[in-house]
Amino acid sequence: MLQFTISWYFNLSLIVIVMQRISIENFGPINTFEADVKDVMLLIGPQASGKSTLSKSIFIFKSIKDELIKFISDVSNEQLERPINEFSKYLRKRFVEFFGTTKQMQAFSLKYYYSPEKEITITLNSQGFVDVNFNSNILDDMNVIFKNVRNYNERVSRSQTRYLTLEERLEIDSEKTLYLKSIKLHIDDLFEDTRYTVFIPSGRSLISTLADQLQDIEPYSLDFFMKSFVERINRLKLSFRDTLNILIEERESLISEEANLSEVKYAASIIRKILKGEYRFEADGERIYLNDKQYVKLQYASSGQQESVWILLLIFRYILDGTGVFIVFEEPEAHLYPETQSDIVELIGLLANINNNQIVVTTHSPYILSSFNNLLYAYQIGTNKVGMEKEAVESIVNKNIWVDPNRTSAYFISENHCESIFDEELKLIQAEKIDSASSIINNKFNDLFNLEN
């Protein structure tokens, strides 16, 4: 029998979440930005001001651990001769997929602190190419990982030089599963984070409009974020052949002890309210059922339903599965009525409160920020009340969606300027910053009114 020993790393201890931090200089429209990456991070500002640049910058650093796992799963023996250099090249390619060619860019610096002792820097060198630099603490750990990957690959390679019985092949497969799991645990520990990374781009209604043609769309015709989103949706839609209630019942039946799925049921109720129906994936395509008999095919549904459906169903799936995620939402308010924007904020707040999930929201909508203020204020009042007074708060805002101000930050991003709009004393987003556009519009009206009178 073959003897494979995976003894090099298997840490089952809980990982302590450490406040992480990003620093940006001269990158795209952003001159300077430095801040902690909190669990709920809200970015508002005009178009082309840098919201997406900032959210994607955070995302590329948060996704490096996932990219390292992908790199290791496909790494060749030749690449393992100089693994750090090869992985750096891999990340440079990913950077171009995120942000496009660097030929027209000026010198910039992106720095991310996973902890005070661990940081990665991405810069543009004098030749116009991206450099990825790991500090010594990260390098040391990565070298240990790559050393053990080489050792494992050598053991597997030696085993393949002779005839293997069926049982020996099964044993190798079992050892590989254990090996990949141990790698993930080590990498999660290295980057001090266990969450999966997800990016939900704007322009989602296109996916719904072309629902029946998604399988035929050439991947190279989409940018990295939309391509990844389409791939995720194509995998996920198969799990929505049944109603949300049936999915919840199936989950309850799989849990041995009495399940507390109140958050999942609450999420389902919000989704039905927003969609004004229920999504189903059927043999002839995607539908939204208005009732038991009436439905509309997704490509003919309203723009609001098309734009929001996959935000809603992704959130539902992550809550149902208990998956820990870092997730970026671009413009969740698109094509939604203001009251419905408040509903989608409640769903995002619910997701943020489960499994220490981490979210970044980019938005143009003051209603999104005002709705988050309601959740922040409910937390402050509700946590300071007891008995009937606390129940009164819960009757207005469900306690599962209260957002802790200590986990929250908010920034106004304008041309060449990034400003915090979170009032640290009141623990709320500054009201005067929430809808500056309305002030400008109202001032024009007042000027016209004064002229008339």
N, C-alpha and C positions, 0 to 999 in steps of 0.2 A: 504493500500500500504506500501511496505517496504521503509524505509528511510535510505539509506547509505550515509554518508557524507565523502567525501574525502577532508578534509580540512587541513591535516597535512603537505602537501608539493606539490606545483605546481608552480615551478619557470619557467616562460617563457622567462626570460631575456637571452640575448646572453652570452655565456661563453667566457671569455677572455682566449686566449691560452697563457699558461705560459711555459717558457723554462724548460724542464724536464732534469734530470741528472741521470746517472747510475754509480755505483761504484762496481768493482769486485775485489776480492782478493782470489787467490789460487783456482780458479775454473777450473777444467779440464786443458787444456793447457795454460790458461791465468793466469799469476802471478798477475799482477796488471793492472787495466784499470779504468780510470775515465774520463767521458766526458759528455758534454751536448748531449741530444738526439735531433738532429736537424731534420728539415723536410725532408732533403735529406741526407742520411747517406750511404757512400760507403765504403765497406770493401773488400780489396784485399789481397791475400797472398797464400802461398802454401797450398796444401791439408793437413788436420789434424793439422792446425796451430791455430785454434780457431775461425774462422769466424762464423761458425754455432753456436758454443757455445755462442758467443757474441750476435748474432742476436736472438737466442732463449731466452737468458736471458732477453733481452729487451722485447721480445714478451710476455713472461710469466707475466711480470709486467703490460704491456699495456692491457693484456687480463683479468686482475683480475676483472675489472669492469663488463665485460661480464660474467665471472664466478660467480660473486655475483648475477647477475640477474638470471642466471640459477639455482643457489642454492636456491634463494628465491622462484622461481616458483615451486620448488619441495619440499620445506622444510616441515618437519613434526612438529607437536606440541611438540613432545619429543625433537627434535633438537632445538626448540626455547627456551627451558629451559636454554641452554648454547650455544647460537648461535655463539659467537665469536670462541669458542673452536671447534665447529662443522665445521664452515667455514674454520678454519685453517687446520683441518684434510682433508677437501675437497681439499684445495689447495696443501697439501702435496701429496695426491694421484695424482693430476694433475702434480706436479713436477716430480714424478717418471715416469709418462707417457711421459713427455717431454725428460727426460735425462737418464732414466733407474734407476736401483737399486743404492742405495747410499752406499751399503756395502763396495765397493772397493774404495770409495772416501776419500780424505783427508779433514780435516777441511777447510771450505770455508765460505766466506761472500759475499752475493749479496745485494746491497742496491739501492733503487730507490727513487728519490725525485720527486714527482708529482708537488710540489712547495716547496719553502723554509720551509714551515710549515708542509708539509705532506710527510711522508716517510714510506716505508715498507721495512723490512729487512728479508732476507731468509738466514739462517745459518745451518750448520751441527753440532749437539750437540755431546757431548762426547759418547753417546750411539749409534751414527751412524744414528740418525734420523733427519729429516729436521724440523726446527722450523721456523714458520712464525710469525713475530712480527710487529704489527701496532703501530705507534706512537700515542700519546694521541689525537691529532687533528682528525686523521682518526677514532680512536676508538670511540670518542664521537659521530661523525656523524653516524657511523655504528650502534651504540646502539640506536640512534633515529630511524633509518630505521627499525631495528629489533623490536623495541617496537611497531611501527605502523603496522608492519606485523602481530604481535601477536594480536593487537586490531582488525584488519580487519578479520583475521581468526576466532576470537571469534564471531564476528558479523555474519559472514557467517555460522558458526556452529550453532548458536542459531536459525537462520532462517530455517535451515534444520530440525529442530525438529517438525515442523508442516507442514500441507498441503499447497502447494504453487500453485497459479493459473498460467496459462500460462504467463499472463502479468507480474506477479511477477518474474517468472524465466527469462524472457527477460530483466527485469529491473536489476536483479542481474548480468546477462551477460554484460550488458552495464556498470554497475558500476565496474565490474572486469576489463574491458578494460581501463577505466579511471584510476583505481587503478594501473595497471601495467605500464601505461604510466607515471604516476606521480612518481613511483618508479624509472623508467629509468632516468627521469629528475633529480631526487635527486642524483642518483649514478653518472650520468655524471658530475654533479656539484661537487660532492665529489672528483672525480678523475680529474676534470678540463679538460675533454676531451669528445667530442661527437662522435668520430669516431669509426666505427666498426673495428675489428681486423681480418686480413687475412694473412695466411702464405702459400706461394707457394713453395713447396719443389722441390729439384732436382729429377731427375729420372722420369720426367713427361711422357716421351715417352712410358713407360710401360702402362700407363692409355689408351693411344691411341691404342697401340698394342692389348690390351685386351678389346677394346671398347665394344664388344658384350658380354663380360663375366663379366663386372663390377658389375652387379646386383647379381652375384653368388659368388663373392669373399667374404670370411669370414672376417668380420671386424677385428677380433683378429689377423689375419695374417699380418696386416699392422701396421706400427707405427702410433702414434697419428697424426702427421702432414699429412701423406699420406692419412690416413683414413678420416680426416676432409676435405682434398682437394677432395677426391673422392665423398664424400657426397655433397659437394658444386657443383661439376661438374654435378652429376646426377640430381640435382635440376635445374641447369642452362641450360643444353643442350636443355630442352624442349622449351625454349624461342627462340631458333634459328632454328625454322622450316621455317622461311622466310628469305629473304636476309637482309643484313644490311640496305639497302636503304628503304625497306618496314618498318623495325623497326623504322627508323628515321622518316619516314612519319607518322607512327602511333603516335609517340611521339609529333610531331608537331600538329597533329589534336586534341590532348588532352590538349594542352596548350591554354588557352583562349586568351592571348595577343599574338602579333606577336613573334614567337620564334626565338631566336638566337642560332642555333645549329651548328655554324661553327666549334666549337671544335669537336663535335661528327662526323661531316662529314669529318673533317681532320683525326680523328682517324680511320674511316672506310677506308680511302684511304691508310693509312699506313699499315693497316691489310691486305688489298688486295695485296699490294706490297710485304709484307713478305711472305704471304701464296701462292702467285702467283695463286690466285683463291679465292673462297669464301666457307666457311664452311656452311653446312646445316645438320640438324638432320631430318632424314626421317624414314618412317615406317620400312624399312629394315636395318637401321643403319645409321652411320655417314659418310658423304661424303665431299670431297672438290671438288667443281665444277671448272674446268679449264676454261670453257666457258658455254654457255647456254645448251649445249648437252653433253659435255664430262666431266666426273668426275672420281675420284679415291676414293675407300673406304678408310677411315681413317687408318685402320690397315695396308694398303698397301702403304700409302703415304710415302714421304721421312722422314728420321729421324728428319730433321730440322722442317718440318711441324708438325710432331707428338709432338716434344718437345715444340714447341712454341704456338700451337693453343689455348691452354686453358689460357695461360698468356694473349694472345691477346684478346680473347673473354671476359675474366673477366674484363680486363681494359675497354674494350668497354662498357660493361654493367654498370660498375660503373660510367663512364663518362655520358652515356645516362641517367641513373637514377639520377645523381647528388648526389650519395651516398658518404658521407665522410668516408674515410678509413685510417687506419694505416696498411700498407701492406709490408711484407717481400718477396723479390724475391731472391730465391737461383739460382745462375748461369743462368741468363736469356739468356746468350750467347750460351748455350749448342747446339751443332750441327749446328750452324749458321755461314755463311760466314761473314768475317769482315764487309763488307758493310751493310749486313743485321743486324749485331749487332748494328750498328749505327742507323738503322731504329727503332729497338726495344727500344733503349735509347730515341729516340724522343717521342715514345709513352709513355714511363714511365715519361718523363719530362712533357708531356701534362697532365698526370694524377696528377702529383705533384702540378701543378698549378691550379687545380680545387678544390674548397671547402677546401683549406688549407690542402690537403691530405698530409700524411706523409709516406715516403718510406725508407726502408733499402734494399740495394742491396749487396749481397755477390757475388764475381766474381773471376775468375782466369785470366780474359782477359784484357790486356792493351787497347784493342780497346774500351771496355766499358768505361774506364776512359777517354780516349782521346775524345770519343764522348761527354761525359759529359762536358769536358773542352770546347768544341765548344759551348755548350749551355750556359755555364758560361760566356764565352768571348762575345758571342752575346748579353747577358744581359747587360754587362758593356758598350759595344760600343753603343748598341741600345738605352739605357736609357740616354745616354749623347749626342745623336744626335737629330736633328729635321728636318722636311721637307724631302727633297729628299735624304739626307744622311741617315736618319732613314729608309726610304723606301728601300734604297739599302741594309741595313742590313737585313731587313725583307725579301727581295728577296732571300737572301742566307739561312737564318734560320728563319722559321716561328715564329712570335713574341709570339705565344701561347705556345711555348716550351722553351723559354728563362728561364734559371734557375738562381734565385737570389743567389749570393754567400753568402749572410748573412744567408740563410736558409740551407747552405750546409757544410758538413764535409766529410773528407776521411781519412781512416786509412790503414796502411800496417800492417797486422797481421802475425807475424812469430813465430817460436818456442820461447816461454817464453818472447815475446817482442811485444808491440803494439806501433806504432809510427804514429803520425799525419803526413799526406803527403799533407795537404792543406796549401798553401802559403797564409798567412793572408794579406800580402802586395800586391801580384799580384792578389789575389782572384781567384786562379786557383790551380788545383792539380799539384804538383811538377813534372815537365817533367822527371827529372832524375830518379824518382821513378816509373814512369808509366810502364816501360818495362825493369826492371833489368835483366830479363831472357835473353833478346836479347843481352845485354851487355856481359853476361857470355858466351853465344854461340859465339858471334862475337870475343871475346878475344881468345877463343880456335882456331877459324879460323885464326886469326892473328898470333898466336903462330906457327901454322902449316905452314902458308905462310912464316914466317920469317925463319923457319927451311929449307924450300925448297930453299930459296934464300940466 
